[in-house]
Structures are given as C-alpha cells and as structure tokens.
Amino acid sequence: MCYLTAMNVSQTTLMRATTALRGAEEVRFRHPRIVVGIPVYNEERFVRDCIQSLRSQTMQDFLVVISDNASTDATAEACRIAIAGDSRFEFVRQTTNRGASANFDFLRRVTDSEYFVWIGSHDRVQPNFLKAHIDFLDTHGKYILSYTHREWIDSAGTVVGREPIKGFMDFRGGRWSRYLWSIESGEVCCVHGVIRRAYLPPESLRSCPGCDHVFLSSLVFRGRFSALPHRLYQSRQLDEASRPADYMERITGKRGLERNLDALINAYEEEFENLPASAREKDRFRPFMRFLVHDKFAKDSRHWHRKFGIMSMVKRVRAIRRIPWLLSQYR
C-alpha cells in the first residue's frame, strides 16, 4: 500500500508520478497482469463497497490505483481505511479537482500492465470479474476489449434491473464499419471493459460531454470488442441530485459550465484525424462520420443537412445500418 499526492497535470509530473507510484512497489507487484484504475470524487458513501468487491477477486495478480480528485468529503479517509494492509492497492490524491476526464487519463498514464480497466467508484464487480475477462482475452487474441452485461443497483446495493447490451456485441464488421456503428449505437458500457493496453489510443481523453463516446469509437477502430455471456458488473443507478456534482463539473472540474455538445462534435472531428488510417481512407469515410455525429449530437441536425447539402447521404447511411458488413473490406 502506498500513498502519493499528485501536484499538477503536466507530462513531466506524470512521468515523475509514475516513478514515485511504482518505484517502491515494483518488486512487490512484479508488473501485475492487469491494473484497475478507480477515479473517485466525493464518493465516501460507496467507494468502500467498490474496493471490497475488488479485494474479493478470485485472481491475485492485479494492482488497483485509486485517484482521488481532491474530494471535499471523507472519501480519502474512507479509501485509506478500506485498503489498509492490502499491498495490491495504492492511493493517489490530487491537489485540485482536475475533472473526471483528466483523472481517468491520469490512471492509465501512470501505470503499466498487459491489461487495464476502469471501475466506477460507486460501482462494484463480481468476484470473478477480472479472471473471466483475462481468461477470455488470453484465449481470443483477435479481441482487444472484453466487457460484460451489467446489473443496475440502487444506493443500498439491491439489484433493480438488468440492461441487455447491444451495439458492439452484435457487430463483427471491418474497422470502418465498427467505427461508424459505434457512433450510431452510442453504447458506452464498454468503457468499463478490460482492455489490452497496447491498443489504447495515445491521445488524451477529451474534457467534454460524451468523452467516453469519442474514446470508445477510437478504440473500436483499433480492434474488436466482445461481451461475455455473464453479468459481472454492477452499475449504481443514481439520480442527479445524489451525485457529488453536476455533470459538467464532474467532467471538467470547473463550475458554472453549460453542457455544450458542440465540444463533443469537435472532439469527434479532431479524433477522426488521429485514427491510424491512410489519408485516402479518411477522405472516403469522413462524410459518413460527420453525418452521423451531427445527426446524433447537433442541436439542429436538419439545418446542418441543408447547409451542407448531403440529404442524399441518408440512404447511404441507412445502408450501413442495415448491412453492417458493407465496409468489411476496409480492415
């Protein structure tokens, strides 16, 4: 068990934090196969439940790093008590609230392992969660992410619903088909799946509404996702009033910001240019991306269609939806 205070968000500091975080424990942990990142902010009510579910895992070769985003309640103390005496857990406290996106990104950049997964600090997982995903990925090399069906739990931990997962699970096309389908389906449950670290996009997570959408679209372009036929992840269902801050403050760490989906559209546009594909391919599929992103997120998508004169593209997009293997030749 190790405690670390992160001073700021610069790349230099992140590298120093990596050394400080792993230096004393490197021999003890022997480069664990998987790192679990728990970004947390004002979750004193639920974080111990999350930690306990990870302490109960059936496999032992893992490292959990908890990054407290300068919580103003008793989250830090709750974490320290919950991980006391367990060398598989390390606790990092940020000196300022950097926002959820930066906190998520911090956890993947200051750790190193074959596999990586984020767990929500108010969620919990079944005892065989890590082992089931790693066993699957070890024996199915063509997949880069393994996720699971979710159960919804209330504040008391009682199961209140089960969510059938669609989208990525049912889609086995080529990389451009997967990418476009990810925008259309809008599935974000996969963000809590186990990922082969080698395929993580090098770009930082965007600090905007829907940053998980952009991240998953970029990731699924790089490889296939698969869903296990089990319910191993329990996601706590909280109303907005029960959350530690409003949506934009949680994402950015700043108060008083309005939820602006234009930032999400811009993030998709910028991330598209970073995809590992040829310029010729990007020129061919950029119109499809723009249509789907604006159609889904723009305030007035009809005006956008008229402005750019692409109503004829509707039939082409519908074809993609009906025939998912249409673009499978573009790997």
HELIX and SHEET records of a PDB file:
HELIX    1   1 GLN A   11  GLY A   23  1                                  13    
HELIX    2   2 GLU A   26  PHE A   29  1                                   4    
HELIX    3   3 VAL A   47  ARG A   55  1                                   9    
HELIX    4   4 THR A   75  ILE A   83  1                                   9    
HELIX    5   5 ALA A  100  ARG A  109  1                                  10    
HELIX    6   6 PHE A  129  THR A  139  1                                  11    
HELIX    7   7 GLY A  167  ASP A  170  5                                   4    
HELIX    8   8 ARG A  175  SER A  185  1                                  11    
HELIX    9   9 CYS A  189  HIS A  192  5                                   4    
HELIX   10  10 ARG A  197  TYR A  199  5                                   3    
HELIX   11  11 CYS A  211  ARG A  222  1                                  12    
HELIX   12  12 GLU A  240  SER A  242  5                                   3    
HELIX   13  13 TYR A  247  THR A  252  1                                   6    
HELIX   14  14 LEU A  261  GLU A  273  1                                  13    
HELIX   15  15 ALA A  279  PHE A  297  1                                  19    
HELIX   16  16 SER A  301  PHE A  308  1                                   8    
HELIX   17  17 MET A  313  ARG A  322  1                                  10    
SHEET    1   A 8 CYS A   2  ALA A   6  0                                        
SHEET    2   A 8 PHE A  89  GLN A  94  1                                        
SHEET    3   A 8 PHE A  62  ASP A  68  1                                        
SHEET    4   A 8 ILE A  34  VAL A  40  1                                        
SHEET    5   A 8 TYR A 115  TRP A 118  1                                        
SHEET    6   A 8 VAL A 194  ARG A 196 -1                                        
SHEET    7   A 8 TYR A 143  ILE A 153 -1                                        
SHEET    8   A 8 VAL A 159  GLU A 163 -1                                        
SHEET    1   B 9 CYS A   2  ALA A   6  0                                        
SHEET    2   B 9 PHE A  89  GLN A  94  1                                        
SHEET    3   B 9 PHE A  62  ASP A  68  1                                        
SHEET    4   B 9 ILE A  34  VAL A  40  1                                        
SHEET    5   B 9 TYR A 115  TRP A 118  1                                        
SHEET    6   B 9 VAL A 194  ARG A 196 -1                                        
SHEET    7   B 9 TYR A 143  ILE A 153 -1                                        
SHEET    8   B 9 ARG A 224  ARG A 236  1                                        
SHEET    9   B 9 ARG A 124  VAL A 125 -1                                        
END                                                                             
